[in-house]
Amino acid sequence: MPAQDLFLELININGGTQARVQTTDDAIESYADEMSQGAVFPPIVVYYDGATYWLADGFHRFLAARRIERPTISADVFPGGRTDALRHALGANATNGVYRNNADKRKAVAIALEEWPDRANPVLAELCRVSSDLVRRCRMELVQSGKIQQPGTVTGRDGKDYPAQIERQPRGRTEGASSDAAGGGGGGGFSKGKGDGGALGGTSIELEHEARAMIRKGEMNPFELPTLVTSNADDYAATVITLLGTMRPDDPKRTNGLLRIKQWVDKALGSGEG
């Protein structure tokens, strides 16, 4: 579906689909300046229900266009209403745009839990593109504060209902030691013990499988890999390759860096053969 130019005045930005704690004025100002210089930005994403265009992704671009008094903005328009826009917004900018900070991730999770408290933690984690452990901890906080009710059952990704209960604190971890507090973005908190409840709608093994997949794709702190019992050499390799893929091609130290990696690999393979 080709992008189309929409009048800014037709787009609803006040429908609760902004999943960030706040927009960044520096980013808005920078975008506005680049737009004035003729830079072409990717289209924003909106959902149209026949009456309202709900903004799902592109709040900084929208505000930048409005700041320089542009009447229209390029937009990818999808059929759907506020709920569809919200689903899209919760995971937006996980890997591009103005990156989410930890507070943004926690806000996205809180919104998802308030909107869909009867969905299992892995379901909401996938929606928000965060770890299931972050969803688990946020759910515990919201239930304890009385902002949401603990459901009797939750619906998993397979569409089946499962008994819901808030599990005990994983062994060897405290909230103060959680990885998002250390800048890890909500990863971690996985117990190495067998039979641990893990999260609503997911066992510890399922949680680790999700964590490994997120780490491999660069969506979670790679230093969480050693804490996962099920992690293997393929996980490490895929994670490193993903990270190396973000290296700038014009970095003057690129060749030297890659040669250092090659030397390490050659040495590791040599010691393995011996």
N, C-alpha and C positions, 0 to 999 in steps of 0.2 A: 504494500500500500504506500504510494508516494506521499511525501510530506506536503502539507498545505499551509498557507499563510493564514493565521487566525488573528483577529483583532484582540488585543490584550484585554479589552473591556469585557469580552465574552467569556474569559477564562476565570473560573472560581478557584481562588487560592486560599480561601478561608473556610474550607469544608472539613478541616481536621486531617487532611492528607499530607501535611508537612510532618515528616517523621524525625526531623532533626530537633535538637534542643533549641537551636537558633541558627539563623543564616549568618554568614560571615561577611561583614561590610567590606573587608579588604578584597575578598573574591568578587563581590558585586562591582566594586569600583574598578578592579582590574578587567573584568569582563566588559564593563561599559566602555572603558578606554579602548580595548581591542576591537569592540564592535564599531566604535567611532572611526577606527582606522581601517575598517573594511574587512576585519576578520570574520570568517564564516564559522558559526558554531553548529554542533549537531542539533537536530530538532529536539524540542522539549517533547514530553510524552503526556498526552491527555486522554481521558476517557469521556465519551459522549453518550448520554442516555436519552437523547432526543430533545432535551431541554437545557441541559447544563454541560459545559466542558469542564471536567474535573482535572486539575493539574496533579499529575502523579510523579513526574521527574523533571527537574529543570527549574527549581525555584530561584536559584542564583541567576540563571540566564534570563528568566522572566523579569526579575527585579532590575537586572542590568539594562534590559531593553526599555523598561518603564523609566529608568533613571535618565536615559538619554532621549526620552519622549518619542520612542518609536511607536507607531500605531499598531504594528503587526509583528508577529514572530512566527518562525517556521515551527510546525508541530506535526508529530506523528499522532494521528487520531485513531483510537481504538473504540469499538463498541463496548459500552459498559457504564456503570454508575459509580457512585462514591466508593462503594465497597471494593470494586475492581481497582479503582485508582489507589486506594489505601493498600491493598495487597501488593501492588506494584511498588509503591513508595517505600514500604517497609524494608525491602532489600536493595533499593536503589543506591547507587554510589558505593557499593561494597568494594568494588575494585576499580572504580574510575571516578572522574569528576572531582569534586571537593571531598576528599576522603572523610569517612565518619570517624569521630573520636569515640572513646569508650562511653561517654555520656550519651552520644547519639545512638549507639547500639543498645544501651539500656533503655532509652526512651522508646525505640522501635519495639523492643521486647515488651515493655509495659503496655504500649498501645495494643499490641497483638493479644496479650493476655486479657486485657479489659474487653476487647472486641470478641475474642473467641476463647474464653476460659475453659471450654469443654474440649479443646483440642490438645492432644498429647504434646509433650515438650519437644520431641524430635520434629513434629509437624511444624510447630511455630519456629523452631530453630532453622529449618529449611526455608521457611517463608522470609525470615528476617536475615538469613545468611549469617548466623552466629552459631556458637556451640550450644548443644543441648544443655550443657552444664550451666551456662549463663541463664538460660530460660528457667532452669530448675531453681536457681538461686533467686531470680527475680520473682518467680511465682511464690516462693516461700515468704519473701518480704511483703508482697502485696496481700497475701492471705493473712499474715500476722498483723499487718496494719489495718485490715478490714476493708481494703479497697476492692478486693474481689472475694468471692466465695469459693471454697474448695468444692469442686464438683464431685459427684459420686462416681461417675465414670468419665473417661476421656476417649475420644476417637483417634485412633492411630492412622498412619499413612495408608494402611490397607483398608480403611473404612470401617474397621471393626471396633467395637467398644471394649474398653478394658477397665478394671477397677482402678480407681485413682487414690493415691495416698502420697503424702509428702514423705520421702524417704529420709533416713538418718543422714547426718553429716558424714561424708566419705572419710574413712580412716586416714589419719596422717595429714589431714588438710584442715585449715581454718579459713574463715572468711577473709581474715586479714592477709592470708597468704595467697589469695586467689590471683590468677594471672592477670585479670583485667585491672586489678589494683596496681599491678606492676607494669602496666602498659601492654599486656599481651592481648587485649581486645576480647576478653571473655572466654578464652580457651582454658582447658585444663580442668582440674578438680576431679579427675577420674581416679577412683580407687583401684588398687591392684588386687583387691580381694575378690574371691569368687563368690557368686551368689548375692552380690551387692545389688540393691534395687535399681541403682543407676538413676533413672528419671521416670517421670510419668509416661507410660507407654513405651518404655525401652529398657533393656537390660544393660549391664555394664559392657558386655561384648558389643551390643548394638551401638552404644555410645562411643566406644573406642573405634568401631568401624567408621562412624560418621566423622569423628575427630581426625582419623588418618586421611580420609578423603578430603577434608577441608584443608589440612596441612599440605597435602600433595598439590592442591590447587592454589596455594598461597593465601588462603582465607583465614589462616590461624597461625599463631606463633610456632615456627618450626622447632623451637627448643622444647616443645611439649612432647615430641616424638619419644625421647628416652623414658618418659613417664608412662608410656602406654605398653602394656604387657604384650599386645599383639602386633606391635610395629615390627617391620622387617626391613631387609636391605633394599627391597624394591621401593618401599616408602621413602627411605632416605634418598635414593637415587632420583626418584620423581620430584621430590621436594627441592633438591639441589638444582635440577634442570629447570624447574619453574622459576627459581630465584635467579639463576643465571640468565634466563630469558629476559629479565628486566634490566640487565646491564646495558648501558648506553653504547651504541655502536661506535660513537665518536670519542669515547673515553680514551685518552692517550695512554693509559695504563692497562687497557683491555688485554692486549697481547701478553704482557708480562703476567697479568693475573691469571689468564687461561693456562699459561705455561706452568705456573706454580701449581695449579690444580692438576695438570697432567703429570707433573713430577710426583705429586702426592699419590695419585692413582697408580702410577707405575710402581712406586715404592710399596704401596699396599698390596698390589697384585704380586709383586716379587716376594714379599714376606709371606703371602698366602701360599705361594707355590713351594716355598721352602719348608 
